[in-house]
Amino acid sequence: MVIPGMVKTDFYRDIKVSRKLTKDLQSLPYALEAFSVPIEEVGKWCADIAARESGKDTGKTYSLLRGTRLIRGIGWMMWYRLSDKMK
């Protein structure tokens, strides 16, 4: 199973939310910038996993939001908070 995390696609472009969540929706572009995984990378991972010999990795989970990408994302989110871009 591949867990890509946030993938920057058109899905996020026209999201409709309640009035209570409108303020939170304004932070979405910053979260996408910090944590999103490029769609090309998700495709590469899926193709690589599908091409492996069957029976070797059953039940395995692959998370693409890890390591330096995760640390970088946390750093960006802290910066966005400190610079008042996110409320």
Stockholm file with secondary structure:
# STOCKHOLM 1.0

chainA/1-87         MVIPGMVKTDFYRDIKVSRKLTKDLQSLPYALEAFSVPIEEVGKWCADIAARESGKDTGKTYSLLRGTRLIRGIGWMMWYRLSDKMK
#=GR chainA/1-87 SS CEECCCBCSGGGTTCCCCGGGHHHHTTHHHHHHHHCBCHHHHHHHHHHHHTSCTTSSTTCCEESSCHHHHHHHHHHHHHHHHTTSCC
#=GC SS_cons        CEECCCBCSGGGTTCCCCGGGHHHHTTHHHHHHHHCBCHHHHHHHHHHHHTSCTTSSTTCCEESSCHHHHHHHHHHHHHHHHTTSCC
//
